[in-house]
């Protein structure tokens, strides 16, 4: 009999103590659950073994990345329905421990084990990062982490990001704008906030594929030093600079921000890079950038932020993001970021939230990936493509539901005279 799906649905609901909002489609062709809802496709028994041996988010992600688990239907709808059941239950360690002692829960686990079969735990997918966390954010560990995320292949990133090759939140005039227009407008917004003028020097920290460096040099006449830890990004960016005829004004280096010694600069842009710095080293990062600026120079720090926790000491890094997407990445509340910049000596002059803009950006990236799904898998691996699809779709929902945000913080190294050089009216930015 083909009855795996109804059995599985019943056991999972018994385990969670709540009805499943999605359908289940099992490896034997059976199906059970709400009609018309997206289907969670359990392609084999190995998916269950992954969940049993590693309960929670990491087990689910391993099953997804390996292809043992899939979704039939709208991915965003499915993730929204599952989020309240799996990721937002708000259970602390005590309640989870109590749940494990519940006879009904233990019976459900035994039932799932019988359904999964008597086999050893499957190995994690090869896309998962394996490392010791004892040496975080050293120069060596940061190079490895950046390489894992960014050295996936420039052709793959071109599929996702489009021709602009800008891997950060765009700035949308409206939902009908093109991704290219929105990314150009974001780069121009950064340049205006920094008040760039011909002949000035700009340091672009975490320059990616060179988009900001090229835009600032071409449109504002500045000289730019762009730094990245990714060899593949540097190769792409240097080629792009040469094609634009900007080699006399743009230099791309493979260099850690801690090793830049040729200041002072008139302005610094750090767009989507500070998430890699780490909480313990953030003050040092801010002080390093402060020291590289001329008095009166501006810093534009564009950074994703998480919401503050009731108990900050209990905060832990997201298991999926840490293992598959951004190894060693850390998000901080915007208040913490502003405090650290001020402790380093900066005067923070403006904070602008772009939360909804990032949701729109991520949905466009997901659409780009899905439109060339077969080629994307060929350029990397099926597992890596699945990681990116899940990561970007889930992130879009997180921004939409205000679970995380993204902010541009404009700060100034004010001279001793106190004359910041900022306009009297906020957010004119020379426009």
C-alpha positions in Angstrom: 0.0 0.0 0.0 1.1 3.6 -0.8 0.5 5.1 2.6 3.8 6.7 3.6 2.4 10.3 3.3 -0.5 10.0 5.6 1.6 8.1 8.2 4.3 10.7 7.9 1.8 13.6 8.2 0.3 12.0 11.3 3.6 11.4 13.0 4.9 14.9 12.3 1.8 16.6 13.6 2.0 14.4 16.7 5.7 15.5 17.1 5.0 19.2 16.6 1.6 19.3 18.4 0.1 21.3 15.5 -1.5 20.6 12.1 0.8 20.7 9.1 -0.2 23.7 6.8 1.4 22.0 3.7 0.7 18.8 1.9 3.1 15.8 2.1 4.1 13.9 -1.0 6.1 10.8 -0.2 8.5 8.6 -2.1 5.8 5.9 -2.7 3.6 8.3 -4.6 1.1 8.8 -1.7 0.0 12.3 -0.7 -1.8 13.8 2.3 -2.7 17.3 3.5 -4.6 20.4 2.8 -5.9 20.5 -0.9 -4.3 23.3 -2.9 -1.5 23.9 -0.5 2.2 23.6 -1.6 3.6 20.1 -1.2 6.6 19.1 0.9 8.1 16.4 -1.3 9.9 13.7 0.7 11.8 11.9 -2.1 13.2 9.1 0.0 13.6 7.6 3.4 17.0 9.2 3.7 15.3 12.6 4.2 13.7 11.3 7.4 17.1 9.9 8.6 18.6 13.4 8.1 15.9 14.9 10.2 16.1 12.3 12.9 19.9 12.4 13.3 20.0 16.2 13.2 16.6 17.5 14.4 15.7 21.1 13.6 16.8 23.6 10.9 20.1 22.0 10.0 18.5 18.6 9.3 15.9 20.2 7.1 18.5 22.1 5.2 20.7 19.0 4.7 17.7 17.2 3.2 16.9 20.2 1.0 20.5 20.7 -0.2 21.0 17.0 -1.0 17.8 16.9 -3.0 16.1 14.4 -0.6 13.5 17.1 0.2 11.8 19.5 -2.1 8.8 21.8 -2.5 6.1 21.5 -5.2 4.3 24.8 -5.5 5.2 28.4 -4.7 8.4 28.4 -2.6 7.6 31.7 -0.9 4.2 30.5 0.2 5.6 27.2 1.5 8.3 28.9 3.5 5.8 31.3 4.9 3.5 28.5 6.0 6.4 26.5 7.5 8.1 29.4 9.3 5.5 29.7 12.1 5.7 26.0 12.7 9.5 25.4 12.6 11.5 28.7 12.9 9.2 30.9 14.9 8.0 28.7 17.7 10.0 30.6 20.3 10.8 27.5 22.3 13.6 27.8 24.7 16.0 25.0 25.8 13.9 24.1 28.8 10.6 23.7 26.8 12.4 21.6 24.2 13.9 19.4 26.9 10.4 19.0 28.4 9.0 18.2 25.0 11.6 15.4 24.5 10.3 13.7 27.7 6.7 13.8 26.5 5.5 10.2 25.8 3.6 11.4 22.8 6.6 13.0 21.3 8.8 10.0 22.0 6.2 7.8 20.4 6.2 10.0 17.3 10.0 9.8 17.1 9.9 6.0 17.3 7.3 5.9 14.6 9.4 8.1 12.3 12.5 6.0 13.0 10.6 2.9 11.9 9.4 4.7 8.7 13.0 5.9 8.0 14.5 2.5 8.2 17.5 1.1 10.2 20.4 2.9 8.5 23.3 5.0 9.8 23.1 8.8 9.6 23.8 10.1 6.0 26.9 12.3 5.6 26.3 16.0 5.2 26.1 17.4 1.6 29.5 18.4 0.3 28.4 22.1 0.2 28.4 22.2 4.0 31.3 24.0 5.6 33.3 21.9 8.0 35.6 23.8 10.3 36.7 24.5 13.9 35.2 27.7 15.3 38.0 28.4 17.7 39.7 30.9 15.4 37.1 33.3 14.1 37.9 36.3 12.0 41.6 35.9 11.7 42.9 36.9 8.3 43.2 33.3 7.3 39.7 32.3 8.5 38.2 35.3 6.8 39.8 34.4 3.5 38.4 30.9 3.7 34.9 32.2 4.6 34.9 34.7 1.7 36.2 32.1 -0.7 33.4 29.7 0.2 30.7 32.3 -0.5 32.2 34.4 -3.4 34.4 32.0 -5.3 31.4 30.0 -6.5 32.1 31.1 -10.1 31.6 34.5 -11.8 29.3 33.0 -14.4 27.0 31.7 -11.7 26.9 35.2 -10.1 26.1 36.8 -13.5 23.0 34.6 -13.7 21.8 35.7 -10.2 22.9 39.3 -10.2 22.4 40.3 -13.8 24.7 42.6 -15.8 25.3 45.1 -12.9 27.1 42.4 -10.8 26.1 44.3 -7.7 25.6 41.9 -4.8 23.8 44.1 -2.3 20.4 45.8 -1.8 19.3 47.8 -4.7 17.4 51.2 -4.4 14.0 51.0 -6.1 12.1 53.9 -7.4 9.1 51.5 -7.6 8.4 47.8 -8.0 8.2 48.4 -11.8 11.8 49.4 -12.1 14.4 47.1 -13.6 17.1 45.5 -11.4 19.7 47.3 -13.4 18.1 50.7 -12.9 17.7 50.0 -9.1 21.3 49.0 -8.7 22.6 52.0 -10.6 20.4 54.2 -8.4 21.9 52.6 -5.3 25.5 53.2 -6.4 24.6 56.8 -7.2 22.9 57.2 -3.8 26.1 56.1 -2.1 28.2 58.5 -4.2 25.9 61.4 -3.4 26.0 60.6 0.3 29.8 60.6 0.2 29.7 63.8 -1.7 32.3 62.5 -4.2 34.2 65.1 -6.3 36.8 64.8 -9.1 40.3 64.2 -7.8 39.3 62.7 -4.5 40.4 59.3 -3.3 37.8 56.6 -2.4 38.4 53.3 -0.6 35.8 50.7 -1.5 36.0 48.0 1.2 34.7 44.7 0.0 34.6 45.9 -3.6 33.0 42.7 -5.1 33.1 42.7 -8.8 34.0 46.3 -9.1 30.6 47.9 -9.7 30.9 50.7 -7.1 34.6 51.4 -8.0 33.7 51.7 -11.7 30.6 53.8 -11.1 32.4 56.3 -8.8 35.4 56.7 -11.1 33.4 57.0 -14.3 30.5 59.2 -13.0 32.3 61.3 -10.3 35.9 61.4 -11.4 37.4 60.0 -8.3 40.4 57.7 -7.9 39.4 54.4 -6.3 41.1 51.6 -4.5 38.9 48.6 -4.2 39.8 45.7 -1.9 38.4 42.1 -1.7 39.5 38.8 -0.4 38.1 36.9 -3.3 40.5 36.1 -6.1 37.7 35.4 -8.6 36.1 38.8 -7.8 39.4 40.6 -8.3 40.0 39.0 -11.7 36.5 39.9 -12.9 36.8 43.5 -11.5 40.2 44.2 -13.1 38.9 43.0 -16.4 35.9 45.3 -16.1 38.0 48.3 -15.1 40.2 47.7 -18.2 37.2 47.5 -20.5 35.9 50.8 -19.1 39.3 52.4 -19.7 39.7 53.3 -16.0 43.0 51.6 -15.2 44.5 55.0 -14.4 41.8 55.7 -11.8 40.8 52.3 -10.3 43.1 49.8 -8.6 41.7 46.5 -7.4 43.6 44.7 -4.7 43.2 41.3 -3.0 43.8 42.7 0.4 42.4 42.6 4.0 41.0 45.9 5.3 43.3 45.5 8.2 46.3 45.7 5.9 45.5 48.9 4.1 48.1 51.5 5.0 48.1 54.0 2.2 45.6 56.5 3.6 44.3 59.0 4.1 41.2 58.8 1.8 38.6 61.4 1.2 35.8 58.8 1.5 35.2 55.1 2.3 32.3 52.9 1.1 31.7 49.6 2.8 28.7 48.0 1.1 27.5 44.6 2.3 30.9 43.8 3.8 30.6 44.5 7.5 28.5 41.4 8.1 31.7 39.4 7.7 33.6 41.3 10.3 32.2 39.7 13.5 31.1 41.3 16.7 34.4 40.9 18.6 36.3 42.7 15.8 33.8 45.3 14.8 35.2 48.1 16.9 38.7 47.4 15.4 37.1 47.5 11.9 35.5 50.9 12.7 38.8 52.2 14.1 40.8 51.0 11.1 38.4 52.8 8.7 38.4 56.0 10.9 42.2 56.1 10.8 42.2 55.8 7.0 40.0 58.9 6.5 41.0 62.5 6.3 39.4 64.8 8.8 36.1 65.7 7.3 36.0 62.5 5.3 32.9 60.4 5.1 32.1 56.7 5.6 29.1 55.0 4.1 28.5 51.7 5.9 25.7 49.6 4.2 24.9 46.6 6.4 22.2 44.0 7.2 20.9 44.2 10.7 19.1 41.8 13.0 16.5 42.7 15.6 17.7 42.9 19.2 17.1 39.9 21.4 15.5 40.0 24.8 18.6 38.1 26.0 21.5 39.1 23.8 23.8 36.6 25.6 21.5 33.8 24.2 21.8 34.9 20.6 23.1 32.3 18.2 24.1 32.4 14.6 21.6 30.8 12.1 22.6 27.2 11.5 21.8 27.2 7.8 23.5 30.5 7.0 26.6 29.6 9.0 27.0 26.1 7.5 26.0 26.8 3.9 26.0 30.5 3.0 28.1 32.9 5.1 30.5 31.0 7.3 31.4 33.0 10.3 29.0 35.8 9.3 27.3 37.8 12.1 24.5 40.2 12.1 24.2 43.0 14.8 21.3 45.3 15.7 21.6 48.7 14.1 22.0 50.3 17.5 25.1 48.3 18.2 26.6 49.3 14.8 26.0 53.0 15.5 27.5 52.7 19.0 30.6 51.0 17.7 31.1 53.6 15.0 30.8 56.4 17.5 33.1 54.6 19.9 35.7 54.6 17.1 35.4 58.4 16.8 32.9 58.8 14.0 30.0 61.3 14.1 27.0 59.4 12.8 25.0 61.8 10.7 22.3 59.7 9.0 20.7 56.3 9.1 18.4 55.2 6.3 16.6 51.9 6.3 16.2 50.1 3.0 14.5 47.0 4.3 11.7 46.8 1.7 14.2 47.5 -1.0 16.2 44.4 -0.1 13.1 42.2 -0.3 12.4 43.4 -3.9 16.1 42.8 -4.8 16.1 39.3 -3.5 12.9 38.3 -5.3 14.5 39.5 -8.6 17.7 37.5 -7.9 15.5 34.4 -7.2 13.7 34.9 -10.5 17.0 35.3 -12.3 18.2 32.0 -10.8 15.0 30.1 -11.6 15.0 31.4 -15.2 18.4 29.7 -15.8 18.1 26.9 -13.3 19.6 24.1 -15.4 22.6 26.2 -16.4 23.1 27.4 -12.8 23.3 23.8 -11.6 25.8 23.0 -14.3 28.0 26.0 -13.4 28.2 25.1 -9.7 26.4 22.0 -8.4 22.7 21.1 -7.9 23.3 21.4 -4.1 24.9 24.8 -4.3 22.1 26.1 -6.6 19.5 24.8 -4.1 21.4 26.5 -1.3 21.1 29.8 -3.1 17.5 29.5 -4.0 16.5 28.7 -0.4 18.7 31.3 1.1 17.5 34.2 -1.1 13.8 33.3 -0.9 13.9 32.9 2.8 15.8 36.1 3.2 13.3 38.0 1.1 10.6 36.9 3.4 12.6 37.8 6.5 13.0 41.4 5.1 9.3 41.6 4.2 8.2 40.4 7.7 10.7 42.7 9.5 12.7 39.9 11.0 15.9 41.6 9.6 16.7 44.9 8.1 19.4 46.7 6.1 20.7 50.2 6.7 23.0 52.8 5.2 24.8 54.6 8.0 26.6 57.8 7.0 29.3 58.8 9.4 32.0 61.6 9.4 35.4 61.9 10.8 34.8 65.4 12.0 37.8 67.7 12.3 38.8 69.3 15.5 37.0 72.5 14.5 33.7 70.5 14.5 32.9 71.6 10.9 31.5 68.4 9.5 30.9 69.7 6.0 27.4 68.2 6.0 24.4 70.0 4.5 22.0 71.7 6.8 19.0 69.9 5.3 19.1 66.2 5.7 19.0 63.9 2.7 19.7 66.4 0.0 22.9 64.5 -0.9 23.7 67.0 -3.6 20.8 65.8 -5.7 
